[in-house]
């Protein structure tokens, strides 16, 4: 702990958001190492963030999409491009979120999903990814049709989205 941490943290009282993120990361590291679930956590983070659409930018939050945790909504998690990602939500991330919430350490789904993806990269030997946290969860009021700008999980022509 540095003097800065102590002074800004009111003489040792750590910021609750920072404490929640540290606890979440520690739990994510444990789960990733125990269950080898790094790839599905990275895909989940990518698919949550990948819904951002510049064409909807003028619609504002949360209808422009992006890393807002909206992948947890039935409309998105059950869509074809997100096939298999419900396991990441229910089996790997959900228990961490529930445990932290029960301990009074609150983290948004949006932050937990993105932290899961960044931690997965790091645990699998990749670089530490600098991230900014503080995302609010958002549920679009105007649901975009699947595939939300993402490639389908089971396309008829697997490489067509690369040609489009």
C-alpha positions in Angstrom: 0.0 0.0 0.0 1.4 3.4 -0.9 0.9 6.6 1.0 -1.4 7.8 -1.8 -3.6 4.7 -1.2 -3.8 5.4 2.5 -4.5 9.1 2.1 -7.1 8.8 -0.6 -8.6 5.7 1.0 -9.3 7.5 4.2 -6.4 6.0 6.1 -6.7 2.4 4.9 -10.4 2.2 4.0 -10.2 0.9 0.4 -12.7 2.2 -2.1 -15.6 -0.4 -2.2 -15.6 -0.5 -6.0 -11.9 -1.2 -6.1 -12.2 -3.9 -3.4 -15.0 -5.6 -5.4 -12.9 -5.6 -8.6 -9.9 -7.1 -6.8 -12.1 -9.7 -5.2 -13.7 -10.5 -8.5 -10.4 -10.8 -10.3 -9.0 -13.2 -7.6 -12.1 -15.4 -8.0 -11.9 -15.2 -11.8 -8.2 -16.3 -11.7 -9.2 -19.3 -9.5 -12.1 -20.3 -11.8 -10.1 -19.9 -15.0 -7.2 -22.0 -13.6 -9.5 -24.7 -12.1 -12.0 -25.0 -15.0 -9.9 -23.9 -18.0 -12.8 -21.6 -19.0 -10.6 -18.7 -20.3 -11.7 -19.0 -24.0 -15.5 -18.9 -23.2 -15.0 -15.9 -20.9 -13.1 -14.1 -23.6 -15.7 -14.9 -26.2 -18.5 -13.7 -23.8 -16.7 -10.4 -23.3 -16.2 -10.0 -27.0 -19.8 -10.7 -27.8 -21.1 -8.3 -25.1 -18.8 -5.5 -26.4 -19.4 -6.4 -30.1 -23.0 -5.3 -30.0 -21.9 -1.6 -30.1 -23.2 -0.1 -33.3 -21.9 3.3 -34.6 -25.2 3.6 -36.6 -27.1 3.6 -33.2 -24.7 6.0 -31.5 -27.3 8.8 -31.6 -29.7 6.6 -29.7 -27.5 6.8 -26.6 -27.1 4.5 -23.6 -28.2 1.7 -23.6 -29.5 1.4 -27.2 -26.2 1.9 -28.9 -25.0 -1.4 -27.4 -21.5 -2.2 -26.4 -20.0 -3.6 -23.2 -23.0 -2.9 -21.1 -23.8 -6.4 -19.8 -26.8 -6.7 -22.1 -25.6 -10.2 -23.1 -27.2 -11.4 -19.9 -30.7 -10.5 -21.2 -32.7 -13.5 -22.7 -32.9 -11.6 -26.0 -29.1 -11.7 -26.5 -27.9 -14.7 -24.5 -30.3 -17.0 -26.4 -29.5 -15.6 -29.9 -27.6 -17.8 -32.4 -24.4 -15.8 -32.3 -24.1 -16.3 -28.6 -24.7 -20.1 -28.7 -22.9 -21.7 -25.7 -22.3 -18.5 -23.8 -25.1 -19.0 -21.3 -22.7 -21.5 -19.6 -20.2 -18.6 -19.0 -23.0 -16.5 -17.4 -24.6 -19.3 -15.3 -21.7 -21.6 -14.4 -18.6 -19.3 -14.2 -19.6 -15.7 -13.8 -23.0 -16.0 -12.0 -21.6 -17.7 -8.9 -18.9 -15.0 -8.6 -21.4 -12.2 -8.9 -23.8 -13.8 -6.4 -21.0 -14.4 -3.9 -19.7 -10.8 -4.2 -23.2 -9.3 -3.9 -23.8 -11.4 -0.8 -20.6 -10.1 0.7 -21.7 -6.5 -0.1 -19.1 -6.2 -2.9 -21.1 -5.0 -5.8 -19.9 -5.2 -9.4 -22.0 -4.7 -12.5 -22.5 -7.5 -15.0 -20.9 -5.2 -17.6 -17.7 -4.9 -15.5 -17.6 -8.5 -14.4 -17.9 -9.8 -18.0 -15.1 -7.5 -19.3 -12.9 -8.2 -16.3 -13.5 -11.9 -17.0 -12.3 -11.5 -20.6 -9.2 -9.4 -19.7 -8.3 -11.8 -16.8 -8.7 -14.8 -19.2 -6.2 -13.3 -21.6 -3.7 -12.7 -18.8 -4.2 -16.2 -17.3 -3.7 -17.8 -20.7 -0.3 -16.2 -21.1 -1.3 -13.0 -22.9 -0.6 -9.5 -21.8 -2.2 -7.7 -18.9 -4.9 -5.5 -20.6 -5.3 -2.0 -19.2 -9.0 -1.5 -18.5 -11.3 1.2 -17.2 -14.1 0.0 -14.9 -17.3 1.6 -13.7 -19.7 0.4 -16.4 -23.4 0.4 -15.7 -25.5 -2.5 -16.7 -27.9 -1.6 -19.6 -30.8 -3.3 -21.2 -31.7 -1.8 -24.5 -35.3 -0.6 -24.8 -35.0 -1.1 -28.6 -33.8 -4.6 -29.2 -31.7 -5.1 -32.3 -32.3 -8.2 -34.3 -29.7 -11.0 -34.0 -26.9 -11.3 -35.0 -26.3 -7.8 -33.5 -23.4 -7.3 -36.0 -21.7 -10.5 -34.8 -21.0 -13.5 -36.9 -23.5 -16.4 -36.4 -22.2 -19.3 -34.4 -23.4 -21.8 -37.0 -23.4 -20.0 -40.3 -24.4 -21.6 -43.6 -21.2 -20.2 -45.1 -18.6 -19.9 -42.3 -16.4 -17.3 -44.0 -19.1 -15.2 -45.6 -19.1 -12.5 -42.8 -15.4 -11.9 -43.6 -16.3 -11.3 -47.3 -19.2 -9.0 -46.5 
